């Protein structure tokens, strides 16, 4: 008899959360590899807004995001953690109502293993609650924790009593570890092997979008980012394989919106992204593509910008972080103002409007002054663009993380971007700048 495995994407415990093309892509690839080896697989995605048990709620956010499949989560208000009592924001559990999840699990047949993923380090409470619920309902089931949280906070993750903790995120290492746990040879020896199967989006009852990964890793080592820790090297998929996956998603699921999850989509673009764009232009698929992770301005060319416009890129975000040349260099040197302005001209010449080009500025980075933050906002606005303030979140294993004094090392909830905003004393400045940007 084949073993049954339940995959859980747990709730988000936070002050705020929004479905911005948020899908557990790693779990979906894992599901395909498990199914290939004969396992019985079920998915419980507590963040699936199209789940029949998801409450009907008004969705906030811009209209174009709602039309692209994004939207608000249902939120159950909970008491704030004791050390967040001074933060004037509501704390809660985002996703399916707890009672619905509990009832569904109680009615299901017992699994042999429950794999639980945990994204942001400070979202770990959802994974812990899912584990505790699992152990209460199915005490014989083995629990396995994976994701970014245990990779960056391994000691903390191991303290909760999971049967197994996967402390890596690179797909080859993950499949090797899970193979050892299940005593199964997944025959995944290369990234080509891993991506030879499509992610199991068919486990959802309905979809408004799919997400796509065309590469792994990032060549830069920005001081605030842990990508280099999670994925030590850069690798990109063959463009023809990506096109095939896009065509399959369009025909099989009937979707129009696809979001790219890459950390460095344009890196090595001449052999990776550019051939993909050319093929999409030939096919003329009438799809809408989105870039929630933003792209590196350094690699934008007139040809890439023109093709992105032609094939239907709608959500266009670029990472500037700061306009200060000094801080650009200090934080990793991934962009300078000349490269950024060149990229802006490429997109404007290709037909994108200034309103379609969103620019990320990182707010709250340790040691950056108020004056430098204001100057960055003025710089972006001087180009006719609207800056978007992205809140800095302390991430373990990054140089900037260790600059912060007084940050408790044994509690990942302090990595929360809202919590850090208030506890760093930057909330009044952020609120003022945010009001000015909205006026």
N, C-alpha and C positions, 0 to 999 in steps of 0.2 A: 504493500500500500504506500502510495506517495505521501510525503509529509506535507502538511498544510502550513503555509506561512502567511501571516497577516502583516502588511506594511502600513504603518501609521505615520501620517503627517500631522503632528499635534497642533493644538491651539497656539495662538500668540498671546502671551501675557505681557501687557505693555500699557503705556499711556495712550498710544495712537497706533493705528495700523490701517493699511489700505491695500486692496488687491490691485497691484500694479504689475499685471502679467506674472503672478506668483504661482508657480507650480513646482513640486518636488521632483525636479528632473532626474536627480541621481536615483531616487526610489523607482522611477519609471523605467530607467535603464536596467536597474537591478531586477525588476519584475520580469522583464523580457528574458534575461539570462536565467532566472529561476524557472520560468515556464519552459524554456528550451531544455532544461535538465529534468523536466517531468514533475516539478513541484506544483502543488495546488496553491494558487496565489490569490489573495484578496487585498484590496486597497481601501483604507479608511482615511480619507483626507478631510480633516476637521476644518480646513479652510476652503472647501469647495462650495462656492456661493450658488452653484447650480444644483446642488444636492437637493433632493425632494424634501428633506427635513430642515433645510435652511430657511429661517424666518424671512418673510417678505418685509423689507425695510426700504425707506427712501435712500437712494444712492447719491452721495455727494461727489464733488470733484468736477472738473471741466467736462463739458458735453462731449468733446472729442474723445476723452478717455472712456467715458461710459459707452460710447458707440463702438469703441475698440475692445469691449469686453471687460473693462476694469470696473471697479466699484467698491462700495463700502462693505465692511464686515459687520455682522451682528455682534454686539458687545454686551457682555454681562458684567455689570459694575461690581467690583470686589474691593475689599479693604486694601489700602495701600500698604506695602511692606513698612515695617516700623521705622526704618531709616529713611523713608521717603515722605514722612508725615508733613514736612514743610514745603513740599512741592504742590502748588495749587492746581493740580490736574487730576482728572479721574483715572484710576487704575482699573484694568479689567481684563477679561478673557475674551479674545476675539475668535469668532468662528462658530461652528455648530453649537447649539445649546448643550451643555454638559449632560442634561437628562436624556437627550436624544442619543448621544454617543453611548452613554451607559446602557440604555435600553437596547440599542442595536447590538452591542457586544454581548449582553446577557442572552439574547435570542440566537446568537450565532453558534455554530459548532466550534468546539475548542481547537485552537491552532496548536501546532507543535512549537513554533517559534513566532515571536512578535518582534519585528524590526521597527525601531522608532528612530526617526531622524530629528535633528535639532539644528536649525539654521544659525541665526545670530547667537552669540554667546549668551546674551542677556534674555533670550527667549527660552532658556532651558527649563523654566517651570512647567511649560506645556509637556515636555518630554517626561518629566518626573511624574506628573499627574497621570499621564497615559500609562506609565510603567506601574504605578500603584493600582490603577484600575484593572490593568491586566492581571496583576498578581492576586487581586481580590477575587476576580471572576474566574480566572483560569490558573490556579496555583501551580499546575504542572507545566505550563508553557514557559519556555526559555525566552528571556528578554535580551535584545541586542540593541545597543545604542550606537548611532553613527551620525556623521554630519560635521559641520564646522565647529560647533560647540566642543565636542570631545577632542577634536584635533588641536584646538587652541587652549583648552582648559582641561587637560587630561586628568590631573589629580582630582580636581573638583568633580569631574564627570564620574570617575571611578568610585567616589565616596557614596553613591546612591544605591548601590546594591544590584546593579544590572548583572545578568549572568555573563555578558560579554560587552566590552566597550571597544569600538573600532576607532583608533586614534589617528587615522590618516584619512585624507580625502582624495588623493590621486587614485583614479579608477583602477589601475593595475594593482596597487597595494590593497585597495578595498576588496577587490575580487579574490585576491590571494588570502586575505584574512578571513573572509566569509567562507571561502572554500575549506579552510582549516576547521572552522566552526561546524560546518555542515558535513564535513568529510566528503566533499564533492570537488571534482576537478572541472572547473568552468571552462577550461581551455581558453583562457584569456591571457595571452602572452604578449600582446601588443595593443596599442591604442586602436589599430585597425580591427583587431578582434572585438574589442569592447564596443566600438561604434558600428560593428557589422549588423547589429540588431537595432530596430527602431524602438524608441521609448514607448511604453505601453499606455498610450493615451486612451486606448479602447477600454481601460478599466473604469473610466468615467461614464456616467449615464448621459451626460451632455457636456458640450464644450463651446465656449464663445471665442477661444483663441488657443493656440499652442505656442510652446517656446522651443527654441532651437539653439544648439551649441555647435559652432563650427570650428572651434579651437579650444585648447586648454592652456592656461597660464598667461603670463605677461612678461615681456622682456625688461620692464622697468622695475625698480625697487624703491617706490615712493615710501617716505618715512612714516606715513600714516596708514599704509595698506599692508595686509597680510597675504596677498596673492602669492608672493614668492615663497612663503612658508607652506601654503596649502598645495601649490602646484610648482615645484622647483624648476621645471623647464617649460618651454613653449613648443606646442605641436598643433598643426592645423590639419583638418580633414580635407580629402580631395574634393574640389568643388562639385564634381559630378555626383558624388554621394549626397552632398547637401541638397542639390537640386532634386534628386530623386526623393529625398525625404520631404521636401516642400511639396512636390507634386502629390505624393502619397497623402499627406495631411489635408491638402485641398480636396482631393477626391474622396477620401475615406471619411473625413469628419465634416466636410462642407464648411470649413471656416474661411474667413477672409483676413484674419489678423494673426500675424506671427511676430513674436518678440525674440530678438537675439540676446542670448545670455553671455556672450563673449566678454572677457576682460580686455582683449586687445584685438578687436575685430579687423582693424585696418593694418595691423602689423604684417609685414611680408605680403602686402596686398596685391602685388603684381602676380603672385602665383597662387593666391588664395581668394581674396575678396573680389578683385577685378574680374577674373574669369567667371566667378559666380554671378556678378552683375550682368556681364555680357550674355550669359545663358538665360538669365531671367528676362532680359530685354527681348531676346529672340522668341521666348515662349509667350510673352504678353499675357500674364496670368490674372490680371485685375485683383491683386492682393495688396494688403496694407502691411508694411513692415515697421517695426518699432525698436528703438534703442534705449531701453530703460537704464542700462549701465553706462551710457555715454561712450563717446569715442575719442581717440587721441587726435587733436587738430594737426599734429606734426605730419600725419600721413595722408591728409586730405589733398587730392589733386583735382584739377578741373574735370578730368575725365570721370573720376570716381563720383564727384558731386553731380555731374550731369546724368550719369547712369542711375544714381540713387533717386534722383527726381523722376526719371522716366519709369522706373520699375515700381514706384509706389512707396518710398520711405516717407512716413507721415510724422512719426515722433523722432525728432532730431535733437540729440543732446550732446554737447561737447563739454569736456572737463577742462576748465582753466584753473580753478581753485584759488589762485591769487594772481594779481597783475604785477606784484612786486618782483623785479628780476632777482633780487637777493633771495627772497623766499622761494621762488621757483627753483633756484639752484639748490637751496638748502633742503628742499623736500624731495629731490630726486631728479630734477632737470628734465622732466618729460615734455615740457613745452616752454616756449618763450612767447613774448607778445608779437614778435614778427611772424612766427609760424601760426599763431592764433588768428591774426588779422588776415593772413593769406588764406587760411581755411574759410574764414567768414566771407571773403570776396568770392571764393570758389562757389560756395553755396548760394550766395545772392545772385551771382552771374548765371547759375544753373536754374534759377527760377524760384528758389525758396524765398519766402517772405521773412522779414525780420521777426515777425511773430512766431514763425515756425522753428526758429533757432533758439533753443534754450541753452543757457550757459550756467554751469555749476560753479559756484564759489563756495569754498569750504569755510564755514563759520565756526570759530571756537578752537582752531588749531592752537596748541600751546605756544605761547610767546609772541604770537602775531598781535600787533597793537590795533587799537580801535581805528587809528588814523589809516593804517594800511588796509584795513577792511573797507573803510569808507572810500578810499582811493580806488580800490578794485571795483566797487560798485559803480563809481563815477566813470571809470574806464570803460566798462562794458556798456553802460548807457550812452557813452559818447559815440559808440559804434552803431547806435540805433537798436541795440538788443536789450532784452530783458534778463537781468541776472536772476538766478534761482539760488537762494541760500541753502546749502546742504549742511546740516548739523554734523559737526565732528563727533565721532564716537571713539572712545579709547579702545584700541584693539591689541590684545596681548601679542607679544613677539614682534612688535614694531618699534622702531627707535623712538617715535613720539610718545608712545605709551609710557616709557620709562622716564620721561621728562616730568610727568605729572606727580606732584607731591601730595601725599595724603590719600592716595587712591587705594582702598582696601584690596589686597591681592587675592583674598579668599572668597570674594563675592562677585561673580560676573554681572549681577544686576547693576552694578555701578558702571558697567560699560554702556548702559542705556543712554542714547543721545539726549533724550529729554532730561533725564536725571543729571547728566553731566552739565547740560546747559544751565540748570539752576544751581547746582552745587559749585560750579566754577565762578558763579557771580555774573555770568554773561547774559542772563535772561533779559534784563531791562534794555541792554543795547540791541539784542536780537529783535525784541518786540518793536523797538523804535525803528530800526532799519526795515523790518518787515512791513510796518505800517507805511513808511515812506515809499517802499517799492510798490505797494498796492494802491497808492494814491495817484 
